[in-house]
Amino acid sequence: MRLWYQSLARENQSTPYGAVLKNIIASCVDPGTEVHIQGISEAAGIGVHYRFLEHHDTREVIYNAIRAEKEGFDAFLVGNISDAGLPEAREMVNIPCLGLSETSLHLACMMGASFGLVMISEKWTARILENVRRCGLERRLAGAEPLDTSPLELRYVDKRGREQVIARFMEAAQRLLDKGAEVIIPAGGDIIAYLVEAGIYEIGRAPVLNGIIELIKIAEAAVKLKTITGRFTSKRLSYATPTGDFLERIRSFYGPDIYPGAK
């Protein structure tokens, strides 16, 4: 089994997060599962907290989904809590496409009756709450607590700095528990990675959901389900592809690789 893990950091950056991410994935995959971690190369890759940055990163995510299917990968994973490009990738390709945010939100609802989100920053809060609404899970949300950080601060923080981020995370998580959260979702890959490094998976008997591990394991399950049943992503309505003359006209403009498998 081959999984494409799409990060939204630049692939040529050497960061503490990158090393920890590789270790987390290596520690949780089934025997025989290969995970290719791909960064962003055409855009800045410095976070999608701002709409302009997300717009530029999303195009590359979608075209990498096409590339992943063409190169024989079994599933495409958006390893960013924004889920940037996820709906478009599902429409475009035929392999399972899963996102860090959507997967975490639905799994949290399996773990508890309510969940709370610890955000990277106040700016990030409104964007991730859009994902909650898109999944129809507003009634399960106990609250959202932002940390006073930024993508660059988290990505380049040293060991002492990571300990300070974790301390702030624990304080925010406790505030969410006080509001009634039964599951805590760290809403950012960097925070997830550093919590794994510190061995933190539970606070006050409430699971701290590790979106990276859960995303990998659900992707493996999705691939196995498709192997057994022959289907996974619905191609009716939301993720339907163009057909016939309309499809041919689109391909004449955008290229023959657009909507692979569509007729």
C-alpha positions as CSV (number, residue, x, y, z in Angstrom):
1,M,0.0,0.0,0.0
2,R,1.3,3.5,-1.0
3,L,0.0,6.7,0.7
4,W,0.8,10.2,-0.5
5,Y,1.0,12.5,2.6
6,Q,0.7,16.1,1.4
7,S,2.3,18.6,3.7
8,L,1.9,22.3,3.2
9,A,5.4,23.2,4.3
10,R,8.1,23.8,1.8
11,E,9.9,20.5,1.0
12,N,13.4,22.1,1.1
13,Q,13.0,23.3,4.7
14,S,14.9,21.4,7.4
15,T,12.8,21.9,10.6
16,P,12.2,20.1,13.9
17,Y,8.6,19.4,12.7
18,G,9.7,17.6,9.6
19,A,11.9,15.2,11.5
20,V,9.3,14.4,14.1
21,L,6.6,14.0,11.4
22,K,8.7,11.3,9.6
23,N,9.2,9.5,12.9
24,I,5.5,9.6,13.8
25,I,4.4,8.2,10.5
26,A,7.1,5.5,10.6
27,S,6.0,4.4,14.0
28,C,2.3,3.8,13.1
29,V,2.1,2.4,9.6
30,D,1.2,-1.3,9.0
31,P,3.9,-3.6,7.6
32,G,4.0,-3.1,3.8
33,T,2.6,0.5,3.9
34,E,4.8,3.1,2.2
35,V,4.2,6.8,3.0
36,H,5.6,9.5,0.7
37,I,5.7,12.9,2.4
38,Q,5.5,15.7,-0.1
39,G,6.0,19.4,0.6
40,I,4.9,22.5,-1.3
41,S,7.4,23.7,-3.9
42,E,5.5,26.2,-6.1
43,A,4.2,28.5,-3.3
44,A,5.7,29.9,-0.1
45,G,4.7,26.9,2.1
46,I,4.6,29.1,5.2
47,G,1.1,28.2,6.4
48,V,-2.4,28.8,5.2
49,H,-3.6,31.1,8.0
50,Y,-4.3,33.8,5.3
51,R,-6.7,33.3,2.4
52,F,-4.1,34.5,-0.1
53,L,-1.6,31.9,1.0
54,E,-4.2,29.1,1.1
55,H,-5.2,30.0,-2.5
56,H,-1.7,29.6,-3.8
57,D,-1.0,26.4,-1.9
58,T,-4.3,24.8,-2.9
59,R,-3.6,24.6,-6.6
60,E,-0.4,22.6,-6.0
61,V,-2.3,20.3,-3.6
62,I,-4.9,19.5,-6.3
63,Y,-2.3,18.8,-9.0
64,N,-0.3,16.6,-6.6
65,A,-3.4,14.5,-6.1
66,I,-3.5,13.9,-9.8
67,R,0.2,13.1,-9.8
68,A,-0.3,10.7,-6.9
69,E,-3.0,8.7,-8.7
70,K,-1.0,8.7,-11.9
71,E,2.0,7.3,-10.1
72,G,0.1,4.5,-8.5
73,F,-0.5,5.7,-5.0
74,D,-3.5,4.2,-3.2
75,A,-4.7,7.2,-1.3
76,F,-4.0,11.0,-1.1
77,L,-3.8,12.7,2.3
78,V,-3.9,16.4,3.0
79,G,-1.7,16.7,6.1
80,N,-2.8,20.2,7.1
81,I,-5.6,21.1,9.4
82,S,-7.0,23.5,6.8
83,D,-7.9,20.5,4.5
84,A,-6.9,22.8,1.7
85,G,-7.8,21.3,-1.7
86,L,-9.6,18.3,-0.2
87,P,-13.0,18.7,-1.9
88,E,-11.3,19.5,-5.3
89,A,-9.0,16.5,-5.0
90,R,-12.0,14.2,-4.3
91,E,-13.7,15.5,-7.4
92,M,-10.6,15.2,-9.5
93,V,-9.2,11.7,-8.7
94,N,-10.5,8.2,-8.0
95,I,-8.4,7.2,-5.1
96,P,-9.5,7.9,-1.5
97,C,-8.7,11.5,-0.4
98,L,-8.7,12.3,3.3
99,G,-7.9,15.4,5.2
100,L,-6.4,16.0,8.6
101,S,-9.2,18.3,9.8
102,E,-12.2,16.3,8.6
103,T,-10.7,13.0,9.8
104,S,-9.9,14.4,13.2
105,L,-13.4,15.9,13.7
106,H,-15.3,12.7,12.8
107,L,-13.0,10.5,14.9
108,A,-13.4,12.8,17.9
109,C,-17.1,12.2,17.7
110,M,-16.5,8.5,17.9
111,M,-14.3,9.0,21.0
112,G,-16.6,11.3,22.9
113,A,-19.9,13.2,22.8
114,S,-18.1,16.6,22.5
115,F,-14.8,18.0,21.4
116,G,-12.7,21.1,21.9
117,L,-10.1,22.6,19.5
118,V,-6.8,24.1,20.5
119,M,-5.9,26.5,17.7
120,I,-2.4,27.7,16.7
121,S,-3.6,31.3,16.8
122,E,-6.6,33.5,17.0
123,K,-6.4,34.2,13.2
124,W,-6.6,30.5,12.6
125,T,-9.8,30.0,14.6
126,A,-12.4,31.3,12.2
127,R,-10.9,29.2,9.3
128,I,-11.0,25.9,11.2
129,L,-14.5,26.6,12.5
130,E,-15.5,26.7,8.8
131,N,-14.4,23.1,8.6
132,V,-16.5,22.2,11.7
133,R,-19.6,23.7,10.0
134,R,-18.8,22.0,6.7
135,C,-18.8,18.7,8.6
136,G,-22.1,19.6,10.3
137,L,-20.6,19.2,13.8
138,E,-21.3,22.5,15.4
139,R,-23.4,20.9,18.1
140,R,-20.6,18.7,19.2
141,L,-18.1,21.6,19.6
142,A,-17.5,22.6,23.2
143,G,-15.2,25.4,22.4
144,A,-12.0,26.7,20.7
145,E,-9.0,28.1,22.5
146,P,-6.3,29.8,20.5
147,L,-2.6,29.8,21.4
148,D,-0.5,33.0,21.0
149,T,1.8,31.5,18.3
150,S,2.4,31.6,14.6
151,P,3.3,29.0,11.9
152,L,6.9,30.2,11.7
153,E,7.3,30.3,15.4
154,L,6.1,26.7,15.8
155,R,8.1,25.4,12.8
156,Y,11.4,26.7,13.9
157,V,11.1,26.4,17.7
158,D,13.9,24.7,19.7
159,K,13.4,22.1,22.4
160,R,12.9,24.6,25.2
161,G,10.4,26.5,23.0
162,R,8.5,23.3,22.3
163,E,8.2,22.7,26.0
164,Q,6.7,26.2,26.4
165,V,4.2,25.6,23.6
166,I,3.1,22.3,25.2
167,A,2.7,24.1,28.5
168,R,0.4,26.7,26.9
169,F,-1.4,23.8,25.1
170,M,-2.1,22.1,28.4
171,E,-3.6,25.3,29.9
172,A,-5.8,25.8,26.8
173,A,-6.9,22.1,26.9
174,Q,-7.9,22.4,30.6
175,R,-10.1,25.4,29.8
176,L,-11.8,23.3,27.1
177,L,-12.3,20.5,29.6
178,D,-13.9,23.0,32.0
179,K,-16.3,23.9,29.2
180,G,-17.3,20.3,28.8
181,A,-15.0,18.9,26.1
182,E,-14.6,15.2,26.2
183,V,-11.9,15.0,23.4
184,I,-9.2,17.6,22.7
185,I,-8.1,18.2,19.1
186,P,-4.8,20.0,18.6
187,A,-5.6,22.0,15.5
188,G,-2.1,22.2,13.9
189,G,0.4,19.6,12.7
190,D,3.3,21.2,14.6
191,I,1.5,21.0,17.9
192,I,0.4,17.4,17.2
193,A,4.0,16.4,16.5
194,Y,5.4,18.0,19.6
195,L,2.7,16.4,21.8
196,V,3.7,12.9,20.4
197,E,7.3,13.7,21.1
198,A,6.3,14.5,24.7
199,G,4.1,11.3,24.9
200,I,0.9,13.3,25.6
201,Y,-2.2,11.4,24.4
202,E,-4.7,12.1,27.3
203,I,-5.5,14.9,29.7
204,G,-7.9,14.5,32.6
205,R,-9.2,11.2,31.2
206,A,-10.0,12.9,27.9
207,P,-8.2,11.7,24.7
208,V,-5.9,14.1,23.0
209,L,-6.5,13.2,19.4
210,N,-3.4,12.7,17.3
211,G,-4.5,13.7,13.9
212,I,-1.4,12.5,12.1
213,I,-1.6,8.9,13.4
214,E,-5.3,8.8,13.0
215,L,-5.1,10.1,9.4
216,I,-2.6,7.4,8.4
217,K,-4.6,4.6,10.0
218,I,-8.0,5.7,8.5
219,A,-6.2,6.0,5.1
220,E,-5.0,2.4,5.4
221,A,-8.6,1.4,6.3
222,A,-10.0,3.4,3.3
223,V,-7.6,1.7,0.9
224,K,-8.5,-1.8,2.3
225,L,-12.2,-1.0,2.0
226,K,-11.8,0.1,-1.6
227,T,-9.9,-3.1,-2.3
228,I,-12.7,-5.2,-0.9
229,T,-15.7,-3.3,-2.3
230,G,-14.3,-1.5,-5.3
231,R,-15.6,1.9,-4.1
232,F,-14.9,4.6,-1.6
233,T,-15.5,8.2,-2.7
234,S,-19.0,9.0,-4.0
235,K,-19.0,10.4,-7.5
236,R,-22.6,11.5,-7.3
237,L,-23.3,15.3,-7.0
238,S,-20.7,16.8,-4.8
239,Y,-17.7,14.9,-6.2
240,A,-19.2,14.1,-9.7
241,T,-16.9,14.7,-12.7
242,P,-17.8,16.2,-16.0
243,T,-18.7,13.9,-18.9
244,G,-19.0,13.6,-22.6
245,D,-18.4,16.7,-24.8
246,F,-18.1,18.9,-21.7
247,L,-15.2,16.8,-20.4
248,E,-13.5,16.8,-23.8
249,R,-13.7,20.6,-23.9
250,I,-12.2,20.9,-20.4
251,R,-9.4,18.5,-21.3
252,S,-8.6,20.5,-24.5
253,F,-8.0,23.5,-22.3
254,Y,-6.5,22.1,-19.1
255,G,-4.8,19.0,-20.5
256,P,-5.5,15.3,-20.8
257,D,-4.6,14.5,-17.2
258,I,-7.7,16.4,-15.9
259,Y,-10.3,14.1,-14.3
260,P,-8.5,10.8,-14.9
261,G,-10.9,8.0,-15.4
262,A,-13.9,10.2,-16.3
263,K,-15.7,9.6,-19.6
